[in-house]
């Protein structure tokens, strides 16, 4: 059984009108609560350890029947989608791939009826996205998921009405679960109590992956979150896409995160507004990373050629960064010229994303010079740029020397080439480049063996 070890937090919670909370529990007859004796869940079977062992031996057919009976007890209709998943699922030793409840409207009684499913099966993924969870239902369901350690990956995105009790239950789940490794909490405003509860839970959390896309984290919420993550040693991936993160205070906080956190391996910051000033802060933090960050995505962040000088200073000093995505930023040919020599000196970057960065043949020639010298870059994305035959010819010549690149992403169609000869040449050069990338991949596979597989995992 999981115990609530944070007595200080429990004391803070209980200080908020304890008599009122106790009357509320009694009125709602909730099955799950946090009583004074620190047993995290009450109201389940008296011999829950024995019952859990017996329940884990149930077949999916038996779980289906038990779920239908539970629905009858709680006076709700069994969900056809849930029945279908139980009937068509594959159960191995009590483990099932997923329980998809996306878009289901789960009121309090519907959540209570799911207890028999959660205690009988372990899931790799439970999807509660847009399940319209209200406070009582969210609290009960999340308490059950914690008590039974029902999943390793939980998605509660698009649930904005969980209330204080729901967020408190989610915080306990994050803090105390020994099995939960990934949480998706996107499209939910993380302001005031929610972000405070999340930050406090992350102090002792075992979460490895956290998705907080479009969560209104700009300003004080990000400051609150980073304050905890600077000392967090469990989280490996942090996804903050579309949070309107700005180039001043938000970028400063992210730079601080990179200066102090050496265990975070992936930082996803796409579709924000960090701009050139914010990119400078990140580059300064990157230079302090002696271990940790391997993947940094800055796609669509209003970054221009003006900040490439900061990247040029950081590139030769990078110790661990393997993936850098600068796609959908206005870097241009001049930007490629600025980072050309620093890229040659860099020994860590394996994957470089430059899709839709206003590169033409001139920029492609600069990158071809990098490929001719580099022994490290394995993947380069140049899609949605104006790279015509001249740029392709330079890249093809570089590939005759290069032994590291295994994937060069290019547009299949020739950009605005009218002449038939140029179109044919464009196609021929792309074929030659693809063949040389394939030859490098085969050579790398033969010489490195399993090393390639481990590298691929790092790049995901």
Secondary structure as GFF3:
##gff-version 3
##sequence-region A 1 460
A	DSSP	alpha_helix	7	14	.	.	.	ID=ss1
A	DSSP	alpha_helix	18	28	.	.	.	ID=ss2
A	DSSP	alpha_helix	48	55	.	.	.	ID=ss3
A	DSSP	alpha_helix	60	73	.	.	.	ID=ss4
A	DSSP	alpha_helix	80	88	.	.	.	ID=ss5
A	DSSP	beta_strand	91	92	.	.	.	ID=ss6
A	DSSP	beta_strand	95	100	.	.	.	ID=ss7
A	DSSP	alpha_helix	108	113	.	.	.	ID=ss8
A	DSSP	alpha_helix	115	120	.	.	.	ID=ss9
A	DSSP	beta_strand	122	127	.	.	.	ID=ss10
A	DSSP	alpha_helix	135	147	.	.	.	ID=ss11
A	DSSP	beta_strand	153	155	.	.	.	ID=ss12
A	DSSP	alpha_helix	163	176	.	.	.	ID=ss13
A	DSSP	beta_strand	182	184	.	.	.	ID=ss14
A	DSSP	alpha_helix	193	202	.	.	.	ID=ss15
A	DSSP	beta_strand	209	211	.	.	.	ID=ss16
A	DSSP	alpha_helix	220	229	.	.	.	ID=ss17
A	DSSP	beta_strand	237	239	.	.	.	ID=ss18
A	DSSP	alpha_helix	249	260	.	.	.	ID=ss19
A	DSSP	beta_strand	266	268	.	.	.	ID=ss20
A	DSSP	alpha_helix	275	287	.	.	.	ID=ss21
A	DSSP	beta_strand	295	297	.	.	.	ID=ss22
A	DSSP	three_ten_helix	305	307	.	.	.	ID=ss23
A	DSSP	alpha_helix	308	315	.	.	.	ID=ss24
A	DSSP	beta_strand	323	325	.	.	.	ID=ss25
A	DSSP	alpha_helix	332	345	.	.	.	ID=ss26
A	DSSP	beta_strand	351	353	.	.	.	ID=ss27
A	DSSP	alpha_helix	361	373	.	.	.	ID=ss28
A	DSSP	beta_strand	379	381	.	.	.	ID=ss29
A	DSSP	alpha_helix	389	399	.	.	.	ID=ss30
A	DSSP	beta_strand	407	409	.	.	.	ID=ss31
A	DSSP	alpha_helix	420	448	.	.	.	ID=ss32
A	DSSP	alpha_helix	451	459	.	.	.	ID=ss33
###
